[in-house]
Amino acid sequence: MFFPEGQIRVFVYGRPVSMRLSYDGLYALARHTMRQDPLSGNLFAFINRRANQIKVLYFDRSGWCVWAKRLEQGRLLSDWGTVSTREMDWTGLKLLLEGIEPKRVRRRYKNTALIPQNMSTNAGA
């Protein structure tokens, strides 16, 4: 399934989850523990205690879908002490699936209003 990247909300569960859970168990965690509506089309990510497996649950118009990934080496997270239940963007989930842990989210942009006006007018003098 392809998602429009700007409209996807991803919720990461902040505690280790047993990978034996399937549709109903992951639905219950999203609904009752995370207090989100799993039928909304949002993505819900769950990671095991060793942080080498992840499951992503979502509902499309025809039913439940679960993605699962197991890393052959390495970990998805470096420390469970720093993880909390939170919302992340689609890019953060893609990085997490590749084994790159986003430490902090900081938006970078160039604010053209901060460029002094005299620099652009005196450039030719």
C-alpha positions in Angstrom: 0.0 0.0 0.0 1.3 3.5 -0.8 0.6 6.4 1.5 0.6 10.1 0.8 3.5 11.0 3.0 2.2 14.3 4.3 -1.0 12.8 5.6 0.2 9.8 7.5 0.4 9.8 11.3 2.6 7.2 12.9 2.3 6.3 16.6 5.1 4.3 18.2 4.4 2.4 21.4 6.9 3.2 24.1 7.2 -0.2 25.8 8.4 -3.6 24.6 5.7 -5.8 23.0 5.6 -9.5 22.5 5.9 -10.3 18.8 3.4 -13.2 19.4 0.6 -10.6 19.3 -1.2 -10.3 16.1 -4.1 -8.2 14.8 -6.4 -8.3 17.8 -3.6 -7.9 20.4 -2.0 -5.0 18.6 -5.5 -3.4 18.1 -6.1 -3.7 21.9 -2.8 -2.0 22.7 -3.5 0.8 20.2 -7.1 1.3 21.3 -6.8 1.0 25.1 -3.2 1.7 26.0 -2.3 4.3 23.4 -5.9 5.8 23.4 -6.0 6.1 19.6 -8.5 4.9 17.1 -6.9 2.1 15.0 -9.7 2.4 12.4 -8.5 5.9 11.5 -5.9 4.7 9.0 -3.0 5.7 11.1 0.0 3.5 11.5 0.9 1.9 14.9 4.4 0.6 15.4 5.3 -1.9 18.1 8.9 -3.1 18.9 10.0 -6.1 20.9 12.2 -6.1 24.0 15.4 -6.9 22.2 14.6 -4.2 19.7 15.4 -6.3 16.7 11.8 -6.8 15.5 9.0 -4.4 14.7 5.4 -4.8 13.7 3.3 -2.0 12.1 -0.5 -2.3 12.3 -2.9 -0.2 10.2 -6.5 -0.5 8.8 -7.1 0.1 5.2 -10.6 0.2 3.7 -10.8 -3.5 3.3 -9.3 -4.9 6.5 -6.3 -5.0 8.9 -2.7 -5.1 7.8 0.4 -6.0 9.8 3.9 -5.4 8.5 6.7 -7.3 10.3 10.4 -6.8 10.1 13.3 -8.6 11.9 16.8 -7.3 11.7 19.5 -9.9 11.1 22.0 -7.8 13.1 21.8 -4.6 15.0 18.9 -3.0 16.9 16.1 -0.6 16.0 16.6 1.3 19.3 19.7 1.9 21.4 18.0 2.3 24.8 14.5 1.6 26.0 14.9 4.2 28.8 14.7 7.0 26.3 11.7 5.7 24.4 8.2 7.0 25.0 4.8 6.5 23.3 4.8 9.3 20.8 3.7 10.4 17.4 6.3 10.5 14.6 6.2 11.4 11.0 6.5 9.0 8.0 10.1 9.8 7.4 11.0 8.9 11.0 9.3 5.5 10.6 11.2 4.9 7.4 14.5 5.7 9.2 13.5 3.4 12.0 12.7 0.6 9.6 16.2 1.0 8.1 17.8 0.8 11.5 18.5 4.5 11.9 17.2 5.8 15.2 16.0 9.4 14.9 17.3 11.0 18.2 15.5 14.3 17.9 13.3 16.0 15.4 14.5 19.4 14.3 13.1 21.2 11.3 15.6 23.2 9.3 14.6 26.0 7.1 16.1 29.1 5.7 14.4 32.3 6.8 15.0 34.9 4.2 13.6 37.7 6.4 16.8 37.6 8.6 19.1 38.5 5.7 20.1 42.2 6.1 18.7 44.3 3.3 21.8 46.5 2.9 23.9 43.4 2.0 21.9 42.8 -1.2 21.8 46.5 -2.2 25.5 47.3 -1.5 26.8 44.2 -3.3 27.7 46.1 -6.4 29.3 49.1 -4.8 
